[in-house]
Amino acid sequence: MSQVVLKKVRCKTLATSPCGRGARPPQIVRVAGSIEGHRVVRAMVLRAFAKAPGSGAGCCGFGALDRCPCHNSNIRLKHLFMSTAKRAGETAERLLAAATELFAERGFRATTLREVAARAGTNLASANYHFKSKQQLYLTVLRRHLEETQERLSQAGAALDARTVARLSAAEASEILGRRISAMVSFLLGPPPAPEGAMLLRELSDPSEMLPWLIDELFTPQLSATRSLLRRIAPGLRGRALEHAALSVVGQGVFYRVMLAVLQHWN
């Protein structure tokens, strides 16, 4: 993502702005710039002052306050950097969308950062600036998927914590488990089917070095939540029987995603 730093730029051209009050110290203009280089910041400052129109006997030689760079420089800089930040955010979003598509189509190993940048309509330097590496980009896509998953479960009234589960009756636990399954299957199958689903299947069928992270952050919590609900639904389940039941519930969602093309053909 874009990193933002604060720099102080000393504007010598404004060192003797009388404004009817005599000389004053050089103005310190605070500007926000990307870490790509201070030369970019300096160039933007100079551009902002150069664009100030008019001349006259007023403040800093300008005839009116609204044309005075002392008055408008910070406003111009703010607009410049807001525009730059907006463009950087849009580029990052395009990169994430392109990466999600390509990772879903080809998997982690067969996708290059250069291909992601090309599909996003930008260059490799921009991709490296925002995400540093293909691994970091892949993790960012997965983290966003996890956030969306949690949001989807919350909206379905199926988010869980240990205290909530401990107070559930068997009927309530069954209802929440049904909501969780419905939310996940709807996400995986669509319409339209989420590309993250294909991305997860490719990771499972051709594991990369990212699989351990995915297991820890996605599959283990999902399996643990399912196991906790099943304990409330069927208190007699223990040990391997409980584990098999939890795997069966989670696995059915994966099964239907794997069989999606067949299901679409049948329908």
N, C-alpha and C positions, 0 to 999 in steps of 0.2 A: 504494500500500500504506500501511498505518498507519505513521506515524512516531512514535517514542517518545522523550521527553525526560525528564531527571531534574530535579526541582525540590526545593528545600528548603523545608519548611513549618514555621514556628516555631509551636509549640503553646503559647500563653501559659497555657492552663488547667492545664498541668502544670508551671508554673514553680516551684511550692513544694510538691513532692512529698517529704514528710519521710522516709518509708520507714524511720523510726528513725535516720536519718543527718543530719537537719537539711535546710536548704534546699539546692536545687541549681539550676544554670542551666536556662534553658528548654530543653525537649527539641527536638531537630532530627529531624524525621521525613522520611525520604527516600521520595518517592512517584513513581511513573511515571505520566505522563499524556499524552494526545494533544495535539498542537499546536493543537487546536481552541480552547483558551483556559484560562488559569490559574483562572478562576472555577469551572470544572468540577472541577479538582483540589481547590480550597479547599472546595467543597461536599461532596465525597466525604470529605475529612478530617473536617469537622465532623459529617457523618453517622456516620462510624465511631466517633467519640468519644461522640456522643449516644446510640448504641445500647448502650453499655457499661452493664449492669444493676447494680443493688444499691447499697448505701451502708453505711458503717460507719466504724470507727476505724482500719482498716488503711491500706495504701498509698494515697495520694491520696483518702482517705475511703472506700475500698471495703473491704468486710469480708474478702475473700479474694483471693489472688493471681490466681486464674484469672478474676476479675471486674474486675481492675484495668486501666484503659486504658493505663497505662504498660507493662504486660506484653503486652497483646493488640492494641494499636493497629496495630503493624506487620503482625501476622498478618491483621487485618481488611483493612487496606489492600492487602496482597498478594493476598488473595482477591478483593477488589473489582476490582483492576486486571487480575488474571488472567482474571476473568470478562469484563471489558470487552474485553481483547485477543482473547479467544476469539470473542466476538461480532463484533468488527471483522474477524477473519480469515474467519469464516463469511460475512459480508456481501461481502467481496472475492471469495470463491470463487463466490458466487451471481452476482455481477456478471460475472465471467469466463465462467461457463457461459452466462448469458443473452446476453452479447455474441457468443460463439462461434456460438450458434444464429442470432441475428439477422444477423450478418455473412454467415453461410452462406446464409440465406434471401434476403436483400435486397442484400448487398454493402455496401461501406464507405459509398458516397455516400448511399444511401437509408436508412441507419440513423442514428437520432439517439440521443444519450446519454440523453435523457429516456425513450425507448422501452426502452432497455437497463435503466434503473433500474426502470421499471414492471414489466418481466418478471421482474426479480430480486426484486421485492417490497420495494423500498426507494425512496428519493427521489433527485432530481437532485443535491441537496447532498451526499449520501453518495457518489454516483458521482464527483462532482468532487473530493471529499476524497480518495478512494482512488486515482484515476487522472488527475486534473487536466484531461484533455481526451479527446475521442473518439480523436484520433490516438494518444495514449499508451495508451489501452485497447486499441486495435487492435494496436499494437506488442507489448503485453504478451501478447495472445492468440497472436500469431505467434511470439514468443520461446518461449512455453511449447510450442508445436507443434514448434519446432526442438529443444528439449530432449527432448521425447518421441520425436522421430525418432531422435536420437542414442542414446537409451536402447534403443529398439527394435532398432536396428542392432547395438548392443553385445550385447544378449541373443541375437541371431541369429548372433553370431560374425562379423559383417560390418563392424565398425568398422575404419577404415583410418587409417594415418599413412604418411608418405613412406618411412620406413625399412622398415616392414613390406612395402609394395608392392615395393620394390626387391629383396627377397629371395624373392619368390614365383615359383614355377614357373608355366608356362602352365596346368597342370591345377589348381593351387591358386588361381590368379587366376580361373579359370573358375568354380570352386566358390564363391568369395566373391561374385563377380558374381551368380551365381544366387541366393545367399542375400539379397543386397541387393534384387534385383528382387522376390523372393518377399515379403520384409518390407514393402516399399513398396506392392506391389499388395494384399496382405492388409489393410494399413492403409486404403488408398483405397477398396477394394471391400467390406470387411467379410466376413461380416456382424457387426455392422451397419456400414455405411459411415461413416467418420469425418466429422463436420461440417466439420472443417478442410479436407478434400478439396474440398467444395463451395465453401468460402470461398476457396481458392486459385484455383479455376476462375473464380469471379466476378471476382477481382482480375485475372486474365489477360484475361477478355473485356471488362471495363470498368475499365481501369487507373485507379488513384488515385495520389495523390502518394506512397503507400507502396510502389509497385511497385519503384522503384530499390533500396530497402532489402531487399525480398524477393528480388530478383535476386542482390544481393551476398551475402546471408546464407544463402539456400537453394539456388537454382538453380545458381549458379556453383560452389559446393563440390560439389554432386551431380554436375554435368557433369564437373568436374575429376577426381573420384574414378573415375567411369566411364571417362574417357579413360585414366587411369593403368592401370586393370585391362586395358583393351583392348590397350594397348601390350605388356603381358606375355603376353596370350593370342595376339595376332597381331602380332609384331614388324615385319612388313612394312607395316603400316598407317602412313601418314604424311600430314601435311597435311590437305587437305580430306577425304580418304577417312576418316581417323581421326575428324575432327570430325563427319562425317555419320553414322558408325557410333555414336558416343557419343550424338548427338542422337536417333538412331533408338531406342536402348535406353531412354533417359529418356522419350522421347515416347510409347513404347508404354504405359507406366504411366498417363500422362495420357489417352491415347486410351481405355483401358478404363474410366477413371473417367467420361469424357464419355459413353461408350456404356452406362453402367451401367443406365439405364432400359430400353434395348433388350435388353440381356443378361438382365435380370430377366424381361422379357416373353417372351423365347424359352425361358427355363427354366421 
